[in-house]
Amino acid sequence: MLRQALLGKTTVGELTDWLNRARGGDADAAEHAFAAVYGELKRIASRSLGPQAQATLSPTALVHEAFLKLLPGQSHPLNDRQHFFRLAARAMRQIIVDEARRRAAEKRGGDVIRTDLSGAIGVAGENRVSDLLAIDQALTRLEARDGQLAHIVEAHFFAGLTFEEIAADLGTSDRSVRRDWDTARAFLLRDLQGTAAR
């Protein structure tokens, strides 16, 4: 498995232990954990931001911000490496959306975002910050109805994970994840069209 190969000599148990100790404030454990996951997080961030990434939110900056967001003062331990990457996908989503909000405030609806939204879920027209914010709100509504569908969208759309990687994390088939992606995508499109019509 790709993730196991990326760990090198580090076992999954060691990584989970380092991550939990890092979340408890252990700086040495944080350094070991960051070194073990950095390559994979950078790959995920690069896919998530796409070729439009600009200096204000580069893949490197996104990785560092996401990792730091996951560490301090967390009372709930991580169950395993997959749990960490699910939380990392959520952190990346929050960071990308916060950046879009900041840009919208600066530009009053500016039209540059760093993620290819139209290709991911079918938003028509140019990519706009307002599109990203609307998608985030629709995803929040989807999460209230079906957390797993929302996780699949978050992992694929915001963290750039492939359907195969998501299936491995969820312990299900690639076909099942693709079917859930289609269901989630349909929900989001209906939700976005309904919001636009209001």
Secondary structure as the mmCIF struct_conf table of DSSP 4:
data_model
#
loop_
_struct_conf.conf_type_id
_struct_conf.id
_struct_conf.beg_label_comp_id
_struct_conf.beg_label_asym_id
_struct_conf.beg_label_seq_id
_struct_conf.end_label_comp_id
_struct_conf.end_label_asym_id
_struct_conf.end_label_seq_id
HELX_RH_AL_P HELX_RH_AL_P1 LEU A 2 LEU A 7
TURN_TY1_P TURN_TY1_P1 GLY A 8 LYS A 9
HELX_RH_AL_P HELX_RH_AL_P2 VAL A 12 ARG A 23
TURN_TY1_P TURN_TY1_P2 GLY A 24 GLY A 25
HELX_RH_AL_P HELX_RH_AL_P3 ALA A 27 LEU A 49
HELX_RH_3T_P HELX_RH_3T_P1 GLY A 50 GLN A 52
HELX_RH_3T_P HELX_RH_3T_P2 ALA A 55 LEU A 57
HELX_RH_AL_P HELX_RH_AL_P4 PRO A 59 LEU A 70
BEND BEND1 LEU A 71 LEU A 71
TURN_TY1_P TURN_TY1_P3 PRO A 72 GLY A 73
BEND BEND2 HIS A 76 HIS A 76
HELX_LH_PP_P HELX_LH_PP_P1 PRO A 77 LEU A 78
BEND BEND3 ASP A 80 ASP A 80
HELX_RH_AL_P HELX_RH_AL_P5 ARG A 81 LYS A 107
TURN_TY1_P TURN_TY1_P4 ARG A 108 ARG A 108
BEND BEND4 GLY A 109 GLY A 109
BEND BEND5 ASP A 111 ASP A 111
BEND BEND6 ARG A 114 THR A 115
HELX_RH_AL_P HELX_RH_AL_P6 LEU A 117 ILE A 121
BEND BEND7 GLY A 125 GLU A 126
HELX_RH_AL_P HELX_RH_AL_P7 VAL A 129 ARG A 145
HELX_RH_AL_P HELX_RH_AL_P8 GLY A 147 VAL A 153
HELX_RH_PI_P HELX_RH_PI_P1 GLU A 154 PHE A 158
BEND BEND8 ALA A 159 ALA A 159
HELX_RH_AL_P HELX_RH_AL_P9 PHE A 163 LEU A 170
TURN_TY1_P TURN_TY1_P5 GLY A 171 GLY A 171
BEND BEND9 THR A 172 THR A 172
HELX_RH_AL_P HELX_RH_AL_P10 ASP A 174 ALA A 197
#
